[in-house]
């Protein structure tokens, strides 16, 4: 008696059926993958049914998101991952806000970076919000997928951001004016000969202290001594215009040179 072969016990048909399932699964996976890719690509402004290239995105900002103690004369920049259409980067698409108020400024674009220059200095101790909208497009007319929003803070405490001479400087000129630049506008009445000191060892150097545009300047009464280490100090008594004091004294040192210009004394 011959054994009846059915689809259930026919090895060839079983393999064929499994192969069909595998092909169906593979095709479905490819379709899903393609749909995912198409979903993430950017639609062109003039071709709603089409796609075009890489989506533009903001890859960095300066100040960075969450930055604190940002200097109040800061220019704010945004860098993209690809060249953008400069005509789309305007005051309506790249904004800096103080609360709900948009601050005034000018915008320039070069390379992959847009720069916002405020019309006036930023306010001290204030949180600002930067926004780049989806109206910004790359050169292929692809727009950002969503608005890019970040925040930064001009700080709760003033800090010294730089000095001249810098800390550790050598061969400093003997007629050097010593300066300290702050992160924000300071109260000029708090910057004087008792809060901005210059010393040689334990000896205080006499001089005149002035303040202008976030920069304090110490002008020594007499020329500095050659080959000498000096120490500058900004005490934490100084205040910004909002009345905030520095957390700690700011101290740095520098060394003068010989004070004699080099000359050629012989040749061979």
C-alpha positions in Angstrom: 0.0 0.0 0.0 1.4 3.4 -1.1 1.8 6.1 1.5 -0.1 9.2 0.7 2.0 12.3 0.7 0.3 15.5 1.9 1.6 19.1 2.3 2.1 18.4 5.9 4.4 15.5 5.4 5.9 16.6 2.0 9.4 17.9 2.7 9.7 19.7 -0.6 6.5 21.6 -0.2 7.3 22.3 3.4 10.6 23.9 2.4 8.9 25.8 -0.4 6.3 27.1 2.1 9.1 28.2 4.5 11.0 29.8 1.7 7.8 31.8 0.7 7.4 32.9 4.3 11.1 34.0 4.5 10.7 36.0 1.2 7.6 37.6 2.5 9.3 38.5 5.8 12.3 39.9 4.0 10.2 42.0 1.6 8.2 43.4 4.5 11.3 44.3 6.4 12.8 46.1 3.3 9.5 48.0 2.9 9.5 49.1 6.5 13.1 50.1 6.3 12.5 52.2 3.2 9.4 53.8 4.8 11.5 54.7 7.8 14.2 56.3 5.7 11.7 58.3 3.7 10.0 59.4 6.9 13.2 60.9 8.2 14.2 62.6 4.9 13.2 66.2 4.3 10.4 67.3 2.0 11.2 69.9 -0.6 9.3 73.2 -0.4 8.4 73.1 -4.2 7.8 69.3 -4.4 5.5 68.1 -1.6 5.7 64.5 -2.9 9.4 64.5 -3.3 12.4 64.2 -1.0 15.8 65.8 -1.0 19.0 65.0 0.8 20.0 65.5 4.5 17.8 67.4 6.9 19.5 70.6 8.2 20.1 70.6 11.9 21.7 72.9 14.5 24.9 71.1 15.7 26.2 73.7 18.2 25.5 77.1 19.7 27.6 79.7 21.4 26.7 80.2 24.2 25.9 76.5 24.7 22.5 75.4 26.0 22.5 75.9 29.8 25.6 78.1 29.8 26.0 80.5 32.8 28.0 83.6 33.5 27.8 84.5 29.8 29.5 87.9 29.1 26.9 90.6 28.4 28.6 91.8 25.3 28.3 88.3 23.8 27.7 87.7 20.1 25.4 84.6 19.8 26.1 82.1 17.1 24.4 79.0 15.7 26.3 76.4 13.6 24.5 74.1 11.1 25.5 70.7 9.7 25.5 71.9 6.1 25.4 75.2 4.1 22.2 77.1 4.5 20.2 79.5 2.4 21.3 82.8 4.0 18.2 84.6 2.8 16.1 82.4 5.1 18.1 83.4 8.2 16.5 86.6 9.3 15.3 88.4 12.4 12.0 86.4 12.0 13.8 83.0 11.9 16.7 83.5 14.3 15.6 85.2 17.5 17.0 85.9 21.0 14.3 86.5 23.7 14.4 88.1 27.1 11.3 86.4 28.5 8.6 87.0 25.9 10.3 90.0 24.4 12.5 89.7 21.3 15.7 91.7 21.6 17.1 93.8 18.8 20.1 92.8 16.8 21.7 92.2 13.4 22.3 88.8 11.8 25.1 87.7 9.6 25.8 84.3 8.0 29.2 82.8 6.8 30.2 79.2 6.2 27.7 77.1 8.2 27.4 79.6 11.0 24.8 82.4 11.7 25.8 85.1 14.2 23.3 87.4 16.1 24.9 90.6 17.3 22.7 92.3 19.9 22.0 96.0 19.3 22.9 96.7 23.0 24.7 94.7 25.7 22.7 92.0 27.3 21.3 92.5 30.8 23.1 91.1 33.8 21.8 88.1 35.6 19.2 87.3 33.0 18.1 84.1 31.3 17.9 84.4 27.5 16.2 82.1 25.0 17.5 81.5 21.5 15.2 80.2 18.8 15.9 79.0 15.2 12.6 78.3 13.5 11.6 75.7 10.8 11.5 78.6 8.3 15.3 78.3 8.1 16.3 76.2 5.0 19.4 74.8 3.4 20.5 75.5 -0.2 18.2 72.7 -1.4 15.2 74.3 0.3 15.1 71.6 3.0 13.8 73.0 6.3 14.6 72.2 9.9 12.3 69.4 11.2 11.4 71.4 14.3 12.3 74.7 16.0 15.6 74.7 17.8 15.4 76.3 21.2 18.1 76.7 23.9 18.8 78.9 26.9 21.7 80.6 28.5 22.2 82.9 31.6 24.3 86.0 31.9 25.0 84.8 35.4 24.2 85.2 39.0 27.7 86.3 40.0 30.1 88.5 38.1 33.5 86.9 37.2 36.8 88.1 35.8 37.0 86.6 32.3 40.4 87.9 31.3 43.4 90.0 32.3 46.2 91.8 30.6 48.9 90.8 31.3 47.5 87.3 31.4 48.2 85.0 34.4 51.7 83.7 34.1 52.8 86.2 31.4 56.5 87.0 31.2 58.6 89.8 29.7 55.9 92.3 30.4 56.7 95.9 29.5 57.6 98.2 32.4 55.1 100.8 31.3 52.2 98.3 31.1 48.7 99.2 32.1 47.1 96.3 34.0 43.5 95.5 33.0 40.8 93.1 34.1 37.7 92.3 32.0 34.5 91.3 33.8 31.7 89.0 32.5 29.1 91.8 33.0 28.7 95.5 33.6 30.0 96.4 37.0 29.2 99.2 39.5 32.0 101.7 38.9 31.8 102.9 42.5 33.0 99.5 43.7 36.0 99.4 41.5 38.8 101.5 43.0 42.3 101.3 44.6 41.0 99.2 47.5 39.3 96.5 45.3 41.8 96.4 42.4 45.3 95.9 43.8 48.7 95.4 42.3 51.5 94.1 44.6 55.2 93.3 44.4 55.5 90.7 47.2 53.8 92.3 50.1 54.3 95.9 48.9 51.3 97.6 47.3 52.0 99.5 44.1 50.5 102.9 43.9 48.4 103.7 40.9 45.1 105.0 39.5 42.1 102.7 38.9 39.5 103.5 36.2 36.6 101.5 34.8 35.0 101.6 31.3 32.9 99.1 29.4 33.3 96.1 31.6 37.1 96.7 31.8 38.9 97.9 34.9 42.4 99.5 34.4 45.2 99.9 36.9 47.7 102.6 35.8 50.9 102.5 38.0 52.1 105.8 39.2 55.7 104.8 38.2 57.2 102.3 35.8 57.3 98.7 37.0 60.6 97.2 38.1 62.6 95.0 35.7 62.7 91.2 36.2 60.1 91.3 39.0 57.0 89.2 39.7 53.8 91.2 40.3 50.4 90.0 41.7 47.1 91.5 40.7 44.0 91.1 42.9 40.3 91.9 42.3 38.6 91.5 45.6 35.1 90.0 46.0 33.8 93.4 47.2 33.3 94.5 43.6 29.7 94.4 42.5 27.8 94.3 39.2 25.1 96.7 38.3 22.5 94.4 39.9 24.4 94.4 43.2 25.9 90.9 43.0 29.4 90.4 44.3 32.0 87.9 43.1 32.2 84.7 45.0 36.0 84.8 45.6 38.9 87.2 45.1 40.5 86.9 41.6 44.3 86.7 41.8 46.8 86.4 39.1 50.6 87.0 38.6 52.9 88.1 35.8 56.6 89.0 35.5 58.4 91.9 33.9 61.3 91.7 31.5 64.6 93.5 31.6 63.2 96.7 30.2 66.1 97.0 27.8 65.5 96.6 24.1 67.7 93.9 22.6 70.5 95.0 20.3 73.1 93.3 18.1 76.4 93.5 19.9 78.6 91.6 17.4 78.5 89.6 14.2 80.8 86.9 12.8 
